[in-house]
Amino acid sequence: MAPAPLEPGRPPQPVLPGLWLFAPNRDSQGGTSWWLELAALDLLIDVPALSEANLAFLRERAGRRGSAAPPPWIVLTGREGHGRCRRLQQALGWPVLVQEQEAYLLPGVQPLQPFGAEHTLAEGVRLLWTPGPSPGACVLHACEGAGGVDGLFCGRLLVPVAPGRLAPLISRRTFHGPRQWRSLAHLRAWLPAGSPDWIASGAGLGALRGEKLVGGGAALLADLDRQALAADPGAGAEPEESVRFFP
């Protein structure tokens, strides 16, 4: 059976130089995806709606580097952001990066690269496993140095709750609330001092009331770290690399 025709959709909107925001994706419970262009590589962070407009945008932006350049990466920050990953990957042919706990959710996706506790894609582009929202939740920090990007893509580890505010909301879909708080404390210790400048969430952004990013990321994480330590003195412990939540 032939796949259903794609919806026309609407292209993503620019947020900062080299950063675009896709419309909420109903295949991901209204989640948010991002396109990031760095000096070394391009990244699609979580899967947007599979539409004609999005595919045209992605092909056009990736093509600007020329056919000899390596393809962009599709980076998945958690199972809530997978959307229709297999169909998107088949359409584009780009490699997919996912934390190893959730690689089993992507049968037929090739090339697929799982990673463990941490992973480096390029200088200044690192990922950290942050279990809690889901078993394989992770974040991506992009830091290009003085005058460049310094942003954290937090997936659903942090969810918008008001303009300028993010919090680790616990819902019926949360995998493990206490581990989510521990992941936040570990994240702050992992980040360079003073980073990030801003945070981009993979959840729905409605609570930001028109804002797209949350500024003052380092101060926000420091405040959440204090809350985590007050609630759980062991919150700074690192996630155990040997723990496997699913067979």
C-alpha positions in Angstrom: 0.0 0.0 0.0 1.4 3.4 -1.0 1.9 5.9 1.9 -0.7 8.5 2.4 0.1 11.9 0.7 1.7 14.4 2.9 -0.1 17.4 4.2 1.1 20.8 2.8 2.0 22.1 6.3 3.9 25.3 6.9 7.7 25.8 7.1 9.5 26.5 10.4 10.0 30.1 11.6 13.4 31.7 12.2 14.2 32.4 15.9 17.9 33.3 15.8 20.5 33.3 13.1 21.0 29.6 12.3 18.0 28.5 14.5 14.5 27.6 13.3 11.4 26.5 15.2 8.9 24.0 13.7 5.2 24.1 14.4 3.9 21.9 17.1 3.7 18.2 16.0 0.6 16.3 16.9 2.5 13.1 16.2 4.6 14.0 19.3 1.8 15.2 21.6 2.2 18.8 20.4 6.0 18.8 21.0 8.6 21.1 19.5 11.4 20.4 17.0 14.3 22.6 16.1 16.7 23.1 13.2 20.2 24.3 14.2 23.0 25.3 11.8 26.5 25.4 13.3 29.9 26.0 11.7 30.7 22.2 11.8 27.3 20.6 11.1 23.6 20.9 10.9 21.1 19.3 13.4 17.5 18.4 13.3 16.5 18.1 17.0 13.5 15.9 17.4 11.1 15.0 14.5 8.7 17.7 13.2 5.5 17.0 11.4 6.0 15.0 8.2 4.8 17.7 5.7 5.7 18.9 2.3 6.8 22.3 3.7 9.0 20.8 6.3 10.7 18.3 3.9 11.3 21.1 1.4 12.8 23.3 4.0 15.1 20.6 5.3 16.3 19.6 1.9 17.0 23.2 0.9 18.9 24.0 4.1 21.0 20.8 4.0 21.8 21.3 0.4 23.4 24.7 0.9 26.6 23.0 2.1 27.0 21.0 -1.2 26.8 17.3 -2.0 30.3 16.6 -0.6 29.4 17.7 2.9 28.3 15.1 5.4 24.5 14.9 6.0 22.8 16.5 9.0 22.0 14.5 12.1 18.6 13.8 13.4 19.0 14.0 17.1 16.2 12.5 19.3 16.0 13.8 22.9 13.4 11.2 24.0 10.7 8.9 22.9 8.1 11.7 23.0 10.0 13.4 20.2 10.3 10.4 17.8 7.1 11.3 15.8 7.3 9.6 12.4 11.0 9.3 12.5 11.2 6.2 10.2 9.3 7.9 7.4 11.3 11.1 7.7 14.6 9.3 7.8 13.6 7.3 4.7 12.7 10.5 2.9 16.0 12.3 3.8 18.5 9.5 4.3 20.1 11.3 7.3 21.6 9.4 10.3 19.7 9.3 13.5 21.3 9.6 17.0 19.4 8.3 20.0 20.2 7.3 23.5 20.7 3.5 23.7 17.8 2.9 26.1 15.3 3.9 23.3 17.0 2.6 20.2 14.7 -0.5 20.2 11.7 1.9 19.5 13.1 2.6 16.0 13.1 -0.7 14.1 14.0 -0.2 10.4 15.6 3.2 11.0 19.1 3.1 9.3 21.6 4.5 9.8 20.9 4.6 13.6 23.6 5.4 16.1 22.9 4.7 19.8 25.0 6.3 22.5 25.5 5.7 26.2 26.0 8.2 29.0 27.6 11.0 26.9 28.4 11.7 23.2 30.3 14.3 21.3 29.1 15.1 17.7 31.7 17.9 17.1 33.8 20.3 19.1 31.4 22.1 21.4 28.4 19.9 20.5 27.8 17.3 23.2 24.9 15.2 24.4 24.2 13.9 28.0 21.8 11.1 29.0 19.2 12.6 31.4 16.7 9.8 32.3 13.5 10.8 34.0 11.0 12.1 31.4 11.7 8.8 29.6 14.3 6.1 30.0 16.5 7.4 27.2 15.9 11.1 27.5 18.9 13.3 26.7 19.9 16.9 26.2 22.2 18.6 23.6 24.5 21.5 24.4 25.8 23.5 21.5 28.6 26.0 22.4 30.7 27.6 19.7 32.7 29.9 21.9 32.9 33.6 22.3 30.2 35.3 20.3 28.7 32.0 19.0 25.8 29.8 19.9 25.5 28.8 23.6 22.2 26.9 23.8 20.8 23.9 25.6 18.2 21.7 23.9 16.6 20.1 26.8 13.9 17.9 25.2 11.2 17.4 27.8 13.5 17.4 30.8 12.2 21.0 31.3 8.7 22.1 30.3 7.5 25.7 29.9 5.3 26.8 32.8 5.2 30.6 32.3 7.0 33.3 30.3 10.7 32.9 31.0 10.2 29.8 33.2 10.8 26.1 32.8 10.3 23.3 35.3 10.7 19.5 35.5 7.0 18.7 35.4 5.9 15.3 36.4 2.9 13.8 34.6 1.3 10.4 34.0 3.7 10.0 31.0 6.9 10.7 33.1 9.1 7.6 33.4 10.7 8.4 36.8 10.3 11.7 38.7 13.2 11.4 41.2 15.6 10.4 38.5 14.4 13.5 36.5 15.5 15.8 39.4 18.8 13.9 39.7 19.4 14.3 36.0 18.9 18.1 36.3 21.6 18.3 39.0 24.0 16.1 37.0 23.3 18.3 33.9 24.3 21.5 35.7 27.6 19.9 36.9 28.2 18.7 33.3 27.7 22.1 31.7 30.6 24.7 31.5 30.4 27.4 34.1 28.0 30.2 33.0 26.3 28.1 30.3 23.9 28.1 28.6 22.8 31.5 27.5 19.4 30.1 26.5 17.3 26.9 26.7 15.1 25.4 24.0 12.4 23.0 25.2 11.1 20.1 23.2 7.7 20.3 24.9 4.8 22.5 23.8 5.7 26.2 24.1 2.2 27.7 24.8 3.0 28.6 28.4 5.8 30.9 27.1 3.1 33.2 25.7 4.8 33.9 22.3 8.4 33.5 23.5 10.4 30.7 21.8 13.5 30.4 24.0 14.1 30.9 27.7 17.1 33.2 28.4 19.3 33.2 31.4 19.7 29.4 31.2 22.6 29.1 33.6 20.7 31.0 36.4 17.5 29.0 35.8 19.4 25.7 36.1 21.2 26.9 39.2 17.8 27.7 40.9 16.4 24.3 39.9 19.6 22.7 41.2 19.0 24.3 44.6 15.4 23.0 44.6 16.6 19.5 43.7 19.2 19.4 46.5 16.7 20.7 49.0 14.2 17.9 48.0 16.9 15.1 47.7 20.4 15.5 49.1 21.6 12.8 46.7 20.3 14.5 43.6 23.8 15.3 42.3 24.6 11.7 41.7 25.2 10.7 38.2 22.9 8.3 36.4 24.2 4.7 36.5 25.5 3.8 33.1 24.9 0.1 33.8 21.2 0.4 34.6 19.0 -0.8 31.8 15.3 0.1 32.1 14.1 -2.2 29.2 15.5 -5.5 27.9 
